[in-house]
């Protein structure tokens, strides 16, 4: 059958190959390409101030981290309350090199793509280790294992003199083909690096889900006994899910360290772990667009909350810092409300809008 | 040697409070299979309510203690009613994440009050001179704390063993469908489990607040330390929670007494429970008293 690449009603697939295409219609592909071009091109025309550029870079780094959290929580169905700690493992891998070799050593400034990969590897190793109890027990206990990893991680960093007890460990400026990346184009440069990584890893996740290794994650989530009967090893699959999540988190951590040119414990606390969870839930667990929409929505919300706190600070001259109170309050509310009223997240709105516009003016 | 016994005494004091707070956690888990991540925040809230009633409203401390556990009883019940009741039947993962959200909400609410940033301490209402025998001393607040804790734990055990509601709670934890068929209202039991958990958490929080002073960070960290305790005891065992609570208190005190200051270590009491937790999860995941599920996946 000559496939109708613009199909509108129903999904009729006659081969598995057709069903597993990355873009199901030409329209999908066109929209994606346009979106991607826009992402690559806009910084050349609009010059944002460093403050907002930093927010956008942060969103993209969070996208990388949320890919990982999405794999472990969304696709494999295991709660991870320690994702920020895995991000921290990546960042502190870099900090270790910086402390051992000096923050301007050639390994850090020139071989940074390797360092990012290495951080990912370290994250994966730690992820696999924390996931090890999965060989024997079910997911409730795993949530506690990740929580305890978070606590241990914070304690270790806070008490190690090697890492300045959680104070900032500096990481030097990096070199690109044209020489050192200076202060002016720092955020601009990292925007492109992170964007490329986001796109690559995004295709990585999408393609993983087309292979047996990705599908077995979903199979184990939906029914681990059935998955066992089908010949998968549920325990190993869970360990592997944690290792994957750790890899993504490690990469995000290294990017964070390079972007901020330093590593401090305050970016990898339990609070941050909850923020990542909020991003994954708000975006939509177990969906790829959700990994973009969640971080963007949460960072926008955070900006608005900060504005609101500043504004309220001018009216009520209280002693307390309103932002510290409002941030957890809004995040908590957002998590709870989304879980109660839209458990499938913003990605579901996107799906609804898409199917509505495709079929308009017909209902179905 | 008296140093050793001193550590034992303070370990038992801390441990009995762990036992009390773990009790509430286990209750919720037993009846509805929900890990209540926000337990530490409820503990802190209970302590703050007691303080507010004592100092700001000027009530006697015993009265405000009773009032506080009553208020938290209804607060926890309404939390269950508002947030968790409509999630019955949803995948358990989203229920647990709702408790994570709740934790964040209560954090935010506490930061809106002075308790979020400042430290308070309860007014002295007991004799200041500690009781000592043979070089081991225990302060009056600690002693009263242990007595109240023991009484509460005893009361809870009686409640589960003998009273109709307690028996129906145990029935629900055993088999929801079967207990529904004999006329037990499962949602009501869930609400009651949360309410009792809130009650015990508030009691634990007030006792800790009296012993160590009110600091939000230490108080809600107590709630996270409950995790190692319940894992050691077995997630669904009430006796396990009590025994493991005291073991964990002893371990923490010994770590603080013998490890800190050597080999450049400090604050080991804060991290040792979690290391133990990871080890238990690897080698004896159902804890000391937990039910072994045969299913192995």
Boltz contact constraints between the chains, C-beta under 6 A:
constraints:
  - contact:
      token1: [A, 79]
      token2: [B, 93]
      max_distance: 6.0
  - contact:
      token1: [A, 79]
      token2: [B, 96]
      max_distance: 6.0
  - contact:
      token1: [A, 133]
      token2: [B, 281]
      max_distance: 6.0
  - contact:
      token1: [A, 133]
      token2: [B, 282]
      max_distance: 6.0
  - contact:
      token1: [A, 136]
      token2: [B, 285]
      max_distance: 6.0
  - contact:
      token1: [A, 137]
      token2: [B, 285]
      max_distance: 6.0
  - contact:
      token1: [A, 140]
      token2: [B, 35]
      max_distance: 6.0
  - contact:
      token1: [A, 141]
      token2: [B, 281]
      max_distance: 6.0
  - contact:
      token1: [A, 141]
      token2: [B, 285]
      max_distance: 6.0
  - contact:
      token1: [A, 144]
      token2: [B, 227]
      max_distance: 6.0
  - contact:
      token1: [A, 145]
      token2: [B, 281]
      max_distance: 6.0
  - contact:
      token1: [A, 148]
      token2: [B, 274]
      max_distance: 6.0
  - contact:
      token1: [A, 148]
      token2: [B, 277]
      max_distance: 6.0
  - contact:
      token1: [A, 148]
      token2: [B, 278]
      max_distance: 6.0
  - contact:
      token1: [A, 151]
      token2: [B, 274]
      max_distance: 6.0
  - contact:
      token1: [A, 152]
      token2: [B, 271]
      max_distance: 6.0
  - contact:
      token1: [A, 152]
      token2: [B, 274]
      max_distance: 6.0
  - contact:
      token1: [A, 155]
      token2: [B, 270]
      max_distance: 6.0
  - contact:
      token1: [A, 155]
      token2: [B, 271]
      max_distance: 6.0
  - contact:
      token1: [A, 224]
      token2: [B, 297]
      max_distance: 6.0
  - contact:
      token1: [A, 228]
      token2: [B, 297]
      max_distance: 6.0
  - contact:
      token1: [A, 234]
      token2: [B, 297]
      max_distance: 6.0
  - contact:
      token1: [A, 274]
      token2: [B, 100]
      max_distance: 6.0
  - contact:
      token1: [A, 274]
      token2: [B, 104]
      max_distance: 6.0
  - contact:
      token1: [A, 320]
      token2: [B, 117]
      max_distance: 6.0
  - contact:
      token1: [A, 324]
      token2: [B, 111]
      max_distance: 6.0
  - contact:
      token1: [A, 325]
      token2: [B, 108]
      max_distance: 6.0
  - contact:
      token1: [A, 325]
      token2: [B, 111]
      max_distance: 6.0
  - contact:
      token1: [A, 325]
      token2: [B, 112]
      max_distance: 6.0
  - contact:
      token1: [A, 328]
      token2: [B, 104]
      max_distance: 6.0
  - contact:
      token1: [A, 328]
      token2: [B, 107]
      max_distance: 6.0
  - contact:
      token1: [A, 328]
      token2: [B, 108]
      max_distance: 6.0
  - contact:
      token1: [A, 329]
      token2: [B, 105]
      max_distance: 6.0
  - contact:
      token1: [A, 329]
      token2: [B, 108]
      max_distance: 6.0
  - contact:
      token1: [A, 331]
      token2: [B, 104]
      max_distance: 6.0
  - contact:
      token1: [A, 332]
      token2: [B, 101]
      max_distance: 6.0
  - contact:
      token1: [A, 332]
      token2: [B, 104]
      max_distance: 6.0
  - contact:
      token1: [A, 332]
      token2: [B, 105]
      max_distance: 6.0
  - contact:
      token1: [A, 335]
      token2: [B, 101]
      max_distance: 6.0
  - contact:
      token1: [A, 336]
      token2: [B, 98]
      max_distance: 6.0
  - contact:
      token1: [A, 336]
      token2: [B, 101]
      max_distance: 6.0
  - contact:
      token1: [A, 339]
      token2: [B, 94]
      max_distance: 6.0
  - contact:
      token1: [A, 339]
      token2: [B, 97]
      max_distance: 6.0
  - contact:
      token1: [A, 339]
      token2: [B, 98]
      max_distance: 6.0
  - contact:
      token1: [A, 343]
      token2: [B, 94]
      max_distance: 6.0
